Structure formats: structure tokens, C-alpha cells
Amino acid sequence: MAVTIKSLSGIKQTNASLSEDLAARIREDILSGKLTDGSKLTEQTICDKYKVSRTPVREALSKLEVEGLIENIPNRGAFIRGLSAQDIADIMTMRKIYEIQAVRWAVQRITDEEIDELEENFEFMEFYTLKNDIEKMLNINRSFHRMIYRASHNRMLAQLLSAYQNYIRHDASSLSRTEDYLQTVLQEHRQIFLAIRSRDEDAAVAAMESHMNNSIRRHQK
């Protein structure tokens, strides 16, 4: 049975949930560059930096090692690996394959309620595009894709794509963008949304493939 402990914030959490939270915080710092590639992580350093006890640290490090963000070298300790440019390129290629499958299943399985939610999300995309608010647009963009993942009604696929999305998020935030970037991205998502709403599987797949190809090109510039 999981042991319940109390974090410094006063919120009761299980060991498992605390290690998940800690892994998420370390992952964020690795991907954002706050923890630099090649630097060493010790249990004591993590305890001091993140204000946690030693209990969840090993589980968090093990999870990040499985993800490839940390390398545990025998007799030396745990070191940050981070993501290389090649890693990002490979993730983008794999993401394309699974995004296409997700939208295919979404068209087949999406509910009327989920279509309404996706439409509301797209309307927010239109609003923040008019406002020329890139940061808000990027957040809504990620939410749009997560809605498609959920509408695929495949939990494993949704988890995988959400992980890929997290990995490339910081890389995407540093891209150079043309003046028509927001309008271009909005139009790509409009085609995806209209195809899903019409339950046109072929059109949805074509629109998603086009969007992913364009996204890969934008990351390569």
C-alpha cells in the first residue's frame, strides 16, 4: 500500500505521486536548459534544490533514466543527457507518424461533445491569432492536439504523444517565425478541425500530415 506523506506545500501526496511530480519538475528544468547537459545530479543536490525528502528521489531518477534524459553511470552517479538536435529531429519524425494515427482514430471515435470542445478550442486559436499573442496561441495549439489525442480514445497513444509534445515544447518556443506564422498555423489547424467535424477521415489525415510536414520544416530553419 502506498505511504502518504506531506510535502512542504502542505498537500498530502503518496510516494508515487510525489515522485511523479518531482520527475516532472526535473524534466522541465532539463528541457528548458536550467539543468545543463552533462551536469551531475546527486540525491542531496535534488533534495536541496527541489525541497523534497530522499524518499521519492530514486523513483524520479529511474523514470527519467527510462526516458533517456538521465544517464546513470556505475560508480559515478547520474548525469543529465538532455536532448540533442538529432533527438529533436527524430522525435518530430516519430510524432508525425503517431499524430496521423491519432487523428485517424479521432475521426472514427470522437463524440459530439468532444467535437464541441475542439470547436471551442479552435475559436480561442482564432481569437489569440487576431491578438497576435504567440505565447497564448502556442498553449492553445498544444491543447488542440491533446484534445485529438483524447478523442482517439487510446490511452497509450495519448501518453506517448503528450510526452513528445513536452519534449519539443521548449525547442518550439525558440523558433524564428515569419510575420504570417500565426495565420499560417491557424489555417493548418482549421483544415484539421473542419475535417474532424465533418468526420472525413481522409481529409483529416491529409491535413494532419501537411501540418506535421510544415512543423518539421519550421523546426529545421
N, C-alpha and C positions, 0 to 999 in steps of 0.2 A: 504494500500500500504506500502511496506517495506521502512523504512527510511534508506538512505545511509549515512554512517559515514566514517570517515577517521581514520585508525589505525595509530599507532606510526610509522609503516614502510612506511607510505605514500600511501598505497594501499587502494583504496576505496572499502568498503565492505558494504553489507547490515547487519542489526542487526542479521538476521538469519544466514548468512554465518559466521559472526564473532563469534556467539555463538557456531556454529559447530566447528570452528577452535579452540576455547577455550576448548570445551569439549574434542576434540582430544588431545590437549596438556596435559590436566589434566589426561585423561585416560592413556596416555603414561607414565606419571610420577607415576601413581598408579601401573600400571602393571610392571614397571621397578623397583619399590621399592623406588623411590625418595620421594614419599609421603607414609608414613608408615601406616599400618593398625591400625585403632583406633584413628588416629590423627584428630583433629577438623579443619574444613575449614570454615572460615568466609568470607563474601563478601570482606571486606577490605584486608584480607590476600591474597585473589586471585587477587584483583586489584593490590596490591603491587608486588606480585610475578611474575605475567604474564603481567604486564604493560598494563592493559586494564581499561576501564571505567566500571561503575557498570551496564550499560545497558544490556550487554549480559550474565552477571554472573548467574542470576537466571535461565535463559533458559538452560545454560550449566549444572548447577547443577541438574535441573529437568531431563535432558536427562540422566545424569549419575546415577541418582537415579532409573530411569526406568530400566537401565542396571544392577542394583544391585551393582554398585561399590561405591555408596554413600548411606548412610542411614540418612534421615532427621528426627531427634528426636524432637518432640514438646517441646518447651521451653528450648531446649538445643542447637540445631543447627545441622549442617551437619557434619557427621563423615565418614572417609574413611573405607570402608569394605574390599576392595581388594578381592583376590581370594585365597581360601584355597586349600589344596591338594585334598580334595574331590571335590571341584568345578572344578578343572582342570580335574580330572578323569571323572567326569560327562560330561564335555564339550567334551572330547575326544570320549566318547561313543556316544554322540549325533552327533558329527561331522562325525563319521564313517557312520551313517545312511544316513545323507544328502549328504556326498561325493559320496556314492554309487548311490544315486538317480541322483546327478548332472552328473556323468559320463554316466549313462544310457541315460539321456536326451541329453547329448552332442553327443553321437554316433548317435542318431536319428536326431539331428538338426544341427550339425556342418556344416559350409560351407567349400568349398575348400580353401578359403582364410584363414579361421581360422585354418585349418589343417596345412597350410604352416607356419603360425605364431607359432603354437605349435611345429612344427618340428625345427624351428629356435631356439626356447627356449630350446628344448632338446639338441640341438647341443652345446649351451652355457653350459648346465649342464655337458656334456661330457668334454668340454674344462676346466672348473674350477675343475672338478674331477681330471683330469690329473695334474693340477696345485696344487692340494691338498689345495685349498683355501676354507675352510669351510664356512667362512662368505659370500663369493660371492655365493657359492653353495646353502646356505640356502635362500638367496634372490631370486635366480633363481628358486629354489624349490617352494617358495611361489607364484612366478609369474606363474609358470607352472599350479598350482592348480587354480589360479584366471582365467587363460585362459579357463580352463574347466568350471568354473562357468559361464563365459560369453557365452561359446559355448552351455550351457544348454538352453540359451535364456529364462531364468526365473529370473526376476529381484529380486524377494523376496528371492529366494533360494540363489542367488549370494550374496545379502546383508547379509543374515544370516551366510553363510559360511565365508565370509570375516571378520565378527565380531568374529566368533570362532577362525579364524586364528590369529587375533590380540590378542585375549585373551591368547593363548598358545605360542605366539612368544617368549616372554622372558623366559618362562619356558623351551622351547626347546633349547634356547641358552646356558643354564646352564647344559645341559645333559652331562654325561660322555660318551665318544664314543670309540668304539673299533677301531683298526687300519684299518679295512676294512669297516668302517662306510660309507664313501663316495661311495665306489664301490657298496656296498650293496644297498644304497638308489638309486644310479643311475640305477642299474638293475631293481629295483622295478618300477621306473618311465619309464624305457624302455618298460617294459611289458604293462604298461598303454598306452603309446604313440602308440606302434605298434598295439594294439587292436583298438584304436580310429581311427588310419589311415586306418586300414582295415575295419572299420565300423562293427566290430564284437562285438555286444552288450554283449553277454555272457562272452566273454574273457575279455572285459573291466571291467565289474562288478567284475569278479573273481580277476583280477589284482588289482583293487582298494580295494576290501575287504581285500586281502592279505596285501597290503601296509598299510592300516589302522590298521589291527591287529598287524603288526610289529611295527608301530608307537606307538601304545598304550603300547606294551611291552617295547619299548625303554624309554618311559616316566616313567614306573614303576620301572626301575632299579635304 
